Amino acid sequence: MNPITHTGGLSVAGLLVAGGCLLTPGTAIASAAPTNTEIHAHQAVAAQSADDQAELLVTIEYQAQPNFYYCGPAATRMALSALGKPLPQDEVARRLGTTQAGTDSALDVTRVLNELTGDTYRTTEIPDTTAKPDEVHQLREDTRHALAQGRAVVANVRGTTVDTDGTPHSYEGGHYLTLVGYRAEGDLLRVADPAAAKGEYWMAVPKVANWIAERGYSS
């Protein structure tokens, strides 16, 4: 899916916040059905207020995507589970308008999250090919604020980057994933990835921001 030409949705600024979830045929996808080991009970860590915590993880119910185009429903469902509304992925897909071409836009994710949880989410674009320092800072602050309220963040990414363990994650056709925690005072983000074999991993904020570049996130 071409994030520049696809007409799934326009932001207030008039720029595309394109979606997509086009995994290559050889991409391994974790089991779609949740098991006991896939339920991640994240707890807040540290004694100070949530906005000042050095580390914070929200409680989610992790589920992998069942096919190559359900990353949007899977990532959105994980965010909903943090708020006690874990709908079936098929129902989330219906609300998002997901097809085999993927989920059109981060705007659709924001719309569905707000429909189901109240008007608390907003869409933020990173319109250029590389995130600017202020956009990296904004992602860090938006994620910290959302997580302090118990809300996971859904990000639309594209391209290849590497997590803190050195494992590469490549989604050239576009992908949705969920940001469920931070540590090191927000310098690292916990990614719940519905297509990754290990499910969750840590990644530096600038890498996540550059992964989102030309797309957007719902926080």
PyMOL commands that set and color helices and strands:
alter all, ss='L'
color gray80, all
select helices_A, chain A and resi 36-38+50-52+71-82+89-96+106-117+133-148+184-186+205-212
alter helices_A, ss='H'
color red, helices_A
select strands_A, chain A and resi 39-40+56-57+60-61+123-126+153-162+168-183+188-192+200-204+215-218
alter strands_A, ss='S'
color yellow, strands_A
deselect
rebuild
show_as cartoon
